[in-house]
Every structure is written in structure tokens, then in C-alpha cells.
Amino acid sequence: MISVLFAVLTAFSNGGASVFQRRAAQKVPDNEAMRLSLLGHLLRQPVWLAGIGLVIVAAVCQAVALATGPIAVVQPIFVIELPATLLLAGFVMRVGVPRPVWYGVAAVTIGLALGMASAAPVGGVDLVRGTAWIPALVVTAVFEAGLIAGALGTRGNARAAMLGLAAACGYALTAALMKDAMARLDSGGWGALLTAWQLYATAAAGVGALFLLQNALQAGSLVAVQPMLTLGDALISITYGVALFDERVRTGWWLLPQLAGVALIAVGCVVLARSPLASGSQEPSPRVK
């Protein structure tokens, strides 16, 4: 299934981007938090630019995935972004991957498979109907405002977690807008795409989410940011898929294996978050000569 393949490619590209962007954000002074000058500091760092390159690759892969599959199928696959991030971090830092990380990877992977198989997202429309975007955008704005206000009132990993969730919501919104915009390309050609407000809203939401993510990474550790980013994106995207695109997931007793899958993912994320690779406390090993 092409949408699944490109969703996996998106997750690995975003994982690599997180590793590079985290390394760059650690070098930014604390007094630059929540300021546009933060981006000025980052733009002067080649490692951050490499991360942005991977963000662009991820965006292209995500567009293909969303154009060929339901958002409730594509976005939850991104939970593998956290394992991908840590495995890539081990490679970049030239350290061995601890056994608990592999346990966490297994838990997340099995949880994702169980959750997706039991939810079995199907159906849906490609275009958002009528004025359905209005209440969705209002609710999103209120949710984002609450998270940002809460983040500004705290520091450290608590701020990082809230900003990570806010970024996740922004990325989920970006995906929903992107899917709607790509559907207009299919139905009306380039003219319909270029005149659709969803295209420009996609860019605005993506930039906003990126700004929130940079501040989340600057505020605290990857432990706090990545689980909120990964799980938040998946769950909020499913909500957008059901509310805006009329996608359907199984309910009733199927909720039990779905919750079991979510629990496995959550346990896997906790295990992965406790890894030295996630906290950044593990130093690179010397090169083997």
C-alpha cells in the first residue's frame, strides 16, 4: 500500500530532522525562547539546515501518503517516529543502542499494529464538506492558545511537553489541510489547488508548528517533547479524519484491543523516553580505527 510506505518514509525523515534540530536547539541561549530571533540563531547552524532538508523530504512523502490514503491510516503510522528518532540518534552519536530501546521499539511497533488492525480505519471523503472547517479551526485555536498560555507559565520539561503537544496539534492540522488541498488538485487541477485557501493555510500551519517545535526542543529534553509530539499527532489526526473527512473506525468491543494497542505504545514511549539516547546524556563512543 503506497500510502503506508510513504507514511513510514515520512516518520523516518521526521525522526532524523528531530535529531538534527535538537542538537542545534541545545546551542541557543534560554533568553531567545519564544522569539523570532531563535530562528536566526538556528539558521546559522548547518546541522539545523540539514534537519530542515529532512523536514522538506518528510513533507513531500506525507503529501503523497495523504493523497493516496485516509488520514486516520496515514497519521497514526507516525508513532514509529519516536523509535526512528532514537535509532537514528544512536547512529549519529556513534553509540550502541541499549537493549531497553529495542524493547521500546517492539512495544510501539506491536501496539501500532494492534491498534490499526482493531480500529481498521476505512471510508471517508477527500474534500471537506461545507463549512466544517470553521468549528474545527475554532476548537483548534482555543486548544493551541490554552497550551501556549500554560507553557509560558512554566519552565523546563513541563514547558517542553506542552509546546510539544501544541506542535503536534499544528502538524495534525497541517496534515488535514494538506489532504484537503491535494484533493482539490485531483478534482480541479493546478488552478483549483493554487486558488484554494487550504494550500496557504497548510503552509501557515506548518510554519507555526515548526516554530512551536523549535521552542519545545529548546525548552527541555527530547524525553518530554517527542512522546507528546508523536502520540499527539496520531490521536489528533484521527480526530480530524473522523470529524472532517467522515472516516470511520471500529467501535464497540473493538475499543478493547484499540486501548491495549494505545497502552503498548504508551509503555514503549516511556521506555524509550528513559533511554540515554532520548535524554541526550549518552556520549558518543570513540571511532573504531
VENURCOR-V421122 format. One record per pair of residues at least 12 apart in sequence whose C-alpha atoms are under 7 Angstrom apart, sorted by the first residue. I is the first residue (numbers start at 1). J is the second residue. Records with the same first field share a line. If there is no record, write none. Layout:
BEGIN
I=J / J
END
This chain:
BEGIN
2=65
3=64 / 65 / 66 / 68 / 69 / 74
4=65 / 74
6=61 / 62 / 64 / 65
7=61 / 62 / 65 / 74 / 77 / 78
8=77
9=61
10=58 / 61 / 62
11=78 / 80 / 81
12=81 / 84
13=54 / 55 / 57 / 58
14=54 / 55 / 58 / 81
15=81 / 82 / 84 / 85
16=51 / 54 / 85 / 88
17=51 / 52 / 54 / 55
18=51 / 85
19=85 / 89
20=47 / 48 / 50 / 51
21=48 / 51
22=217
24=42 / 45 / 47 / 48
25=42 / 214 / 217 / 218
26=218
28=41
33=215
34=215
63=178
66=179
67=179 / 182 / 183
71=237 / 238 / 241
72=121 / 237 / 238 / 241
73=121
75=234 / 237
76=234
78=230 / 234
79=230 / 231 / 234
80=108 / 109
81=230
82=226 / 227 / 230
83=105
86=277 / 278
89=277
90=277
93=284
94=284 / 285
95=284 / 285
100=271
101=271 / 272 / 275
104=268 / 269 / 271 / 272
105=268
107=264 / 265 / 268
108=264 / 265 / 268
111=261 / 262 / 264 / 265
112=261 / 265
114=257 / 258 / 261
115=257 / 258 / 261 / 262
118=254 / 257 / 258
119=249 / 250 / 254 / 258
120=249 / 250
121=247 / 248 / 249
122=247 / 248 / 249
123=247 / 248
124=245 / 246 / 247 / 248
125=245 / 246
126=180 / 183 / 245
127=180 / 183 / 245
128=180 / 244 / 245
132=244
144=166
147=162 / 163 / 166
148=163
151=163
156=219 / 220
157=219 / 220 / 221 / 224
159=219
160=216 / 217 / 219 / 220 / 224 / 225
161=224 / 225 / 228
163=212 / 213 / 216
164=213 / 216 / 225 / 228 / 229
165=228 / 229 / 232
166=212
167=209 / 210 / 212 / 213 / 229
168=229 / 230 / 232 / 233
169=232 / 233 / 236
170=205 / 206 / 208 / 209
171=206 / 209 / 233
172=233 / 236 / 237
173=205
174=202 / 205 / 206
176=240
177=198 / 201 / 202
178=199 / 202
180=198
181=193 / 196 / 198 / 199
221=279
222=278 / 279
223=273 / 274 / 278 / 279
227=269
END
